[in-house]
Amino acid sequence: MEYGKHLNTKKLLVFLSIFVILFVIIFASALLTSKAKNSKQKKAESNNKGQSEVVSKNETQEENVVSNEVATNTSENENNQVENDTTSKNETKPENENTQKPSGSSSSSTSGKKLPVSNPDSIQLCKQAQSGDEKNIYLTFDDGPSPNITPQVLKVLKQYDVPATFFVLGSRVELYPELVKQEYNEGHYIANHGYSHKYSSIYSSEQAVIDEYNTTETAIQNALGIPEYHSYLFRFPGGSSGGTYHNLKQSAKSKLESMGIASTNWNCLTGDAEAVGRTKDQLLSRLYETAEGWTSLVVLMHDANDKQATVDALPEIIEHYKNEGYTFKNYYDIFQ
């Protein structure tokens, strides 16, 4: 009798042991699955947080660099205009000799070129460009055009036969309309980055954002000599979220979307606007670091006049992602 009781107790202990072991295995498996599921999401949140911190930290620095460059070039243009006016008074020349064609006039060089087409799905498609599972890459350049860097960028893009998207500033478009026309004629997408890049101005109100968008659209149309050109695409200076003006940006973004205008940020960057004097190797390292974990890439770069390192890094960026099997796209793939 005691032996049977001892045997039953032993069986009960064995059963309980097996039950505990199975419970531990099931719990551990569920925990590992949960961690794997949330890993990519945490990385995305970390990247976005890092970009927001960079935006907030560098708002004033980036704004001052662009504003000073615009002011310098404007001053140079004014001085050149005075010299030209003085020269014209003392020389007799044919009326049109050495005179630039008015930026608003039509040009046969742009006839038959591709015009963006409004797309009701553009807002969602722009989001997918950053989060898709296909190996696509969008090279984007902000804050141009500039007379030193933009021609070099265009030369590299032409050499490798890859498209890009230029988020131009209206104030720069008015200074260098021929560079905008060259970007367009070579098949690149001309998108809108606002007029002034002065945060205290563009983010003074929701209407100020809309006004800067519209003013820049007009500048692009005049530069191209194509009144019917509309980009339908805006990139907020500093990005559409984060920073001092986050709430204002969100309300302006909603207003633009109600007008059929999409906005886009980026999911990786070279960091060429994060600090002065970055080297080519530093830009490449920053890009590969921030691109990790993403499949479809929207790369943030700049073609302002102090971005020589961006030009130097561009061939290696293109070669790297070509070797990785990426397809190079611009926003014509959405607005067509």
Secondary structure by P-SEA (a helix, b strand, c coil): caaaaaaaaaaaaaaaaaaaaaaaaaaaaaaaaaaaaaaaaaaaaaaaaaaaaaaaacaaaaaaaaaaaaaaaaaaaaaaaaaaaaaaaacccccccccccccccccccccccbbbbbbcaaaaaaaaaaccccbbbbbbbccccccccaaaaaaaaaaabbbbbbbccaaaaaacaaaaaaaaaabbbbbbcccccccccccccaaaaaaaaaaaaaaaaaaaccccccccccccccccccccaaaaaaaaaaaaaaacbbbbbbcccccccccccccaaaaaaaaaaaaccccccbbbbbcccccaaaaaaaaaaaaaaaaabbbbbccccccc
